[in-house]
Amino acid sequence: MSSIFQGVLINDEHTLREWRAVITNSDIISLPEPNTTYLEIPGRNGRLDLSEVLTGDVSFSNRTIKLQLAKSTSVEDWYNTCLHIFDYIHGRSVKLTFDDDPDHYYTGRASVSDPQRLRTAGQLLITVDADPFRYEQEVYSCEWEAASGTEISGVLINTRKPACPTITVDTDCNLVIGTVTYALSSGEQTLPSIILPEGETAFTVSGAASIKFSYQRGCL
């Protein structure tokens, strides 16, 4: 993906505001490669696509984010800037929020390389081995309350990344999704068997006055 961003917030520091460095490359964020599996069967026309057999959807490899940073600077200032960036992010897990997309973030492990100084300017390269998904800044939450003596019915909406929701209920109850019934205990819980796919998921709850779902949504 080729884009030109104004700057990026890396954890709590901004490349332009705190470091006074500009992004000079345009090939910043790559698309994640889909993990595909094909099987050649003798006598069959074409290959058998097994990419979605395990989960019902294709999975993705990590994506690469590259930030070529440049700064107009003196020898001493560039030396101190490099040392600060090395200590701050090299080898560490980072969260990146681009100015052009403030509602989403990327996460991955950063490395810093190729620090150079040319006359009155310095440059270096930050490479992030990032998760394939672009995450929403806020965890998505939705809550329903039942009218007196009635069941709760609703629809959960998810984006591309499969999500395992945290569920909070006021009392022991039963949750029905599709043809499966889940016994929920009063309070907060996460059931690994409940995975929300992309799109809409309808549910029904009996025996509770309220239910809340919270989950992290992500897209490509």
C-alpha positions in Angstrom: 0.0 0.0 0.0 1.6 3.3 -1.1 0.6 6.4 1.0 2.2 9.6 2.2 1.4 10.3 5.8 2.1 13.5 7.8 3.5 11.6 10.7 3.0 8.7 13.0 2.5 8.3 16.8 4.8 5.5 18.0 3.6 4.5 21.4 3.6 7.9 23.1 6.0 9.9 20.8 5.3 11.5 17.5 7.8 11.3 14.6 7.2 15.0 13.7 6.3 16.7 17.0 8.8 15.0 19.3 11.5 13.8 17.0 11.2 16.6 14.3 11.6 14.0 11.7 9.6 13.6 8.4 8.6 10.4 6.6 10.3 10.4 3.2 9.2 7.1 1.7 5.8 6.3 0.2 5.8 2.5 0.3 5.0 2.5 4.0 2.5 -0.2 4.7 2.4 -3.5 2.9 -0.6 -5.7 2.6 -0.5 -9.0 4.5 -0.1 -12.1 2.4 -3.0 -14.5 2.7 -2.0 -18.0 3.9 -3.3 -20.3 1.2 -3.2 -24.0 0.9 -3.8 -25.9 -2.3 -3.9 -29.7 -3.0 -3.1 -31.3 -6.3 -5.2 -34.3 -6.8 -4.4 -36.6 -9.8 -7.2 -36.7 -12.3 -8.9 -33.6 -10.9 -9.3 -30.5 -12.9 -7.6 -27.7 -11.0 -6.2 -27.6 -7.5 -8.4 -28.1 -4.4 -8.4 -25.0 -2.3 -8.0 -25.8 1.4 -7.3 -22.3 2.6 -10.5 -21.9 4.7 -10.9 -25.5 5.9 -9.8 -25.0 9.5 -11.6 -21.8 10.4 -13.9 -21.0 7.6 -11.9 -18.0 6.6 -8.4 -17.4 5.2 -5.7 -16.3 7.7 -2.9 -13.8 7.0 0.8 -13.5 7.6 2.3 -10.4 9.2 2.6 -7.2 7.3 5.7 -4.9 7.1 5.7 -1.2 7.9 8.7 0.8 6.9 9.4 4.4 8.0 12.3 6.2 6.4 12.8 9.2 8.6 14.8 12.3 7.8 15.7 15.3 9.9 17.5 18.6 9.4 20.0 18.5 12.2 23.5 19.1 13.7 26.0 16.4 14.4 25.3 16.4 18.1 21.5 16.6 17.8 21.3 13.8 15.3 23.5 11.6 17.6 21.2 12.2 20.5 18.1 11.6 18.4 19.4 8.3 17.2 20.3 7.2 20.7 16.9 8.1 22.0 15.1 6.3 19.1 17.3 3.2 19.6 16.4 3.1 23.3 12.8 3.9 22.8 11.7 1.3 20.2 14.5 -0.9 18.9 13.5 -4.6 19.5 10.3 -3.5 21.3 6.6 -4.0 20.7 5.1 -0.8 19.4 1.7 0.7 18.6 1.5 3.0 15.6 -1.2 5.5 14.8 -0.9 7.4 11.5 -2.1 11.0 11.3 -4.1 10.1 8.2 -6.0 7.3 10.0 -6.4 8.4 13.7 -9.3 6.0 14.4 -7.1 2.9 13.9 -3.7 1.6 14.9 -1.1 -1.1 14.0 0.9 -3.2 16.4 4.2 -5.1 16.0 7.9 -5.4 16.8 10.2 -2.6 15.7 13.8 -2.5 14.6 15.9 0.5 13.7 18.6 0.4 11.0 20.8 2.4 8.6 21.3 5.6 10.7 23.2 8.1 8.4 24.1 11.7 8.5 24.6 13.7 5.3 25.9 17.2 5.9 23.1 19.0 7.8 20.6 16.2 7.6 20.2 12.7 9.2 18.1 9.7 8.3 17.3 6.2 9.6 14.9 3.4 8.8 12.3 2.0 11.2 10.9 -1.4 10.2 7.9 -3.0 12.1 7.0 -6.6 11.7 3.3 -5.9 12.3 0.1 -7.8 12.9 -1.9 -8.3 9.7 -4.9 -6.3 11.0 -5.6 -2.6 11.5 -7.3 -2.3 14.8 -10.0 0.2 16.0 -8.7 2.5 18.7 -11.6 1.7 21.0 -12.7 -1.7 22.1 -16.2 -2.1 20.6 -19.0 -2.5 23.2 -22.7 -3.0 22.9 -25.3 -3.7 25.6 -28.9 -4.9 25.7 -31.5 -4.8 28.4 -34.6 -7.0 28.6 -38.1 -5.8 29.1 -39.8 -7.4 32.1 -40.1 -11.2 31.6 -38.8 -11.2 28.0 -35.8 -12.6 26.2 -33.1 -10.5 24.8 -32.5 -10.7 21.1 -29.9 -8.8 19.2 -27.3 -8.7 16.4 -23.5 -8.4 16.8 -21.6 -6.7 14.0 -18.0 -7.5 13.4 -15.4 -6.4 10.9 -12.8 -8.6 9.1 -10.8 -10.0 12.1 -12.6 -12.9 13.9 -13.2 -11.8 17.5 -13.7 -13.6 20.8 -16.0 -11.3 22.9 -15.9 -10.7 26.6 -19.5 -11.2 27.8 -21.0 -9.6 31.0 -24.4 -10.7 32.4 -26.2 -9.8 35.6 -27.1 -13.4 36.5 -26.7 -17.0 35.3 -28.4 -17.4 32.0 -28.4 -19.1 28.6 -27.0 -17.6 25.4 -28.1 -19.0 22.0 -26.1 -18.3 18.9 -27.3 -20.3 15.8 -28.1 -23.8 17.1 -25.7 -23.7 20.0 -26.6 -22.9 23.6 -24.0 -21.5 26.0 -24.5 -21.5 29.8 -23.2 -18.1 31.1 -22.4 -17.4 34.7 -23.1 -14.1 36.4 -20.4 -11.6 35.8 -17.7 -11.2 33.1 -16.4 -14.1 31.1 -14.8 -15.1 27.8 -15.7 -18.3 26.1 -13.0 -19.5 23.5 -15.7 -21.4 21.6 -17.6 -18.1 20.8 -15.9 -16.5 17.8 -17.6 -13.8 15.9 -17.0 -13.9 12.1 -17.1 -10.9 9.8 -20.6 -9.5 9.4 -23.7 -10.1 11.5 -24.2 -12.6 14.3 -27.7 -13.0 15.8 -28.2 -14.1 19.4 -30.8 -14.7 22.0 -30.5 -14.6 25.8 -32.9 -16.1 28.3 -32.9 -15.6 32.0 -30.9 -12.3 32.2 -32.0 -8.7 32.5 -28.9 -7.3 30.7 -26.0 -8.5 28.6 -22.9 -6.7 27.4 -20.4 -7.7 24.6 -17.0 -6.2 24.3 -14.5 -7.1 21.6 -11.6 -5.8 19.5 -12.5 -5.2 15.9 -9.9 -5.1 13.2 -9.8 -4.8 9.4 -7.2 -5.0 6.7 
